[in-house]
Amino acid sequence: MAWERRSGTASTYYYEARRMGSKVVKTCLGSGPAARMAAKRVADGQVKQSQAARLTLELRERTHPAEALLDRQYEVVMTLATAALYAAGLWRPCRHDWRMWREGIRELRAAG
């Protein structure tokens, strides 16, 4: 969507570009009131989009300290859970599911 000047003319014309499959098809809206209204509509949409992007960035900046705290707490909890599972006789080969050591399985079979 842009005002374009074609060769051989002194006037500028407003064109809307749309993608149709792999091709870009441009539609000329002229240089009159319809073209100015379409250009204003596009500009208003761009302003709204930039405001939304700014608000999203502000929200990320506000929530970043809380997310960092949650990440740290998650690390602590996972470390404690891993220690408890190792203490219970389990292991985790190559980040797969937790399994019992062979000795732990033998002890359970002998006890049960």
C-alpha positions in Angstrom: 0.0 0.0 0.0 1.8 3.1 -1.2 1.6 6.2 -3.2 3.5 5.6 -6.4 4.5 7.8 -9.3 4.5 6.1 -12.6 6.8 7.1 -15.4 5.5 9.7 -17.7 3.1 11.2 -15.2 3.5 14.0 -12.7 0.8 12.8 -10.4 1.0 10.1 -7.6 -1.5 7.3 -7.4 -2.4 5.1 -4.5 -1.9 1.3 -5.0 -3.0 -1.6 -2.9 -0.9 -4.7 -3.2 -2.3 -8.1 -2.5 -0.6 -11.5 -2.8 -2.4 -14.0 -5.0 -0.5 -17.3 -4.6 3.0 -16.5 -5.6 2.2 -13.3 -7.5 1.6 -9.7 -6.2 -1.4 -8.0 -7.7 -1.7 -4.2 -7.4 -4.9 -2.3 -7.6 -4.9 1.4 -8.4 -7.2 3.5 -6.3 -6.3 6.7 -8.0 -5.4 10.0 -6.4 -8.8 11.2 -5.2 -10.8 11.0 -2.0 -11.1 7.1 -2.1 -7.3 6.8 -2.3 -6.7 9.3 0.6 -9.3 7.4 2.7 -7.6 4.1 2.0 -4.2 5.6 2.8 -5.5 7.0 6.1 -7.1 3.6 6.9 -3.7 1.9 6.4 -1.8 4.5 8.4 -4.3 4.1 11.3 -3.8 0.4 11.2 -0.1 0.8 11.4 -0.4 3.2 14.4 -2.6 0.7 16.2 -0.1 -2.1 15.4 2.8 -0.1 16.7 0.9 0.7 19.9 0.1 -2.9 20.5 3.7 -3.9 20.0 4.8 -1.2 22.5 2.2 -2.4 25.0 3.4 -6.0 24.6 7.0 -4.9 25.1 6.1 -3.0 28.3 4.2 -6.0 29.6 7.3 -8.2 29.0 9.5 -5.8 30.8 7.1 -5.6 33.7 6.8 -9.4 34.1 10.5 -10.2 33.5 11.5 -10.1 37.2 8.6 -12.4 38.2 9.5 -14.8 35.4 13.2 -14.8 36.5 12.1 -15.6 40.0 9.9 -18.5 38.8 12.7 -19.9 36.7 15.0 -19.9 39.7 12.4 -21.6 41.9 11.8 -24.2 39.2 15.6 -24.9 39.1 15.6 -25.3 42.9 12.6 -27.6 42.9 14.0 -29.8 40.1 17.3 -30.1 41.9 15.6 -31.2 45.1 13.3 -33.6 43.2 16.3 -35.1 41.4 18.2 -35.5 44.7 15.2 -37.2 46.3 14.8 -39.6 43.3 18.5 -40.5 43.4 18.3 -41.1 47.2 15.3 -43.4 46.6 17.4 -45.6 44.3 16.3 -44.4 40.9 18.3 -43.1 38.0 17.7 -41.3 34.7 19.7 -42.5 31.7 20.3 -39.9 29.0 17.3 -37.8 30.2 14.8 -40.6 29.7 12.2 -41.7 32.2 13.4 -42.3 35.8 14.2 -46.0 36.4 15.2 -48.1 39.4 18.7 -49.4 39.6 19.1 -53.1 39.2 20.0 -53.5 42.8 16.9 -51.6 43.8 14.7 -53.9 41.7 16.4 -57.0 43.3 15.8 -55.6 46.8 12.2 -54.9 46.1 11.7 -58.4 44.7 13.4 -60.0 47.7 11.4 -57.9 50.1 8.0 -58.4 48.4 
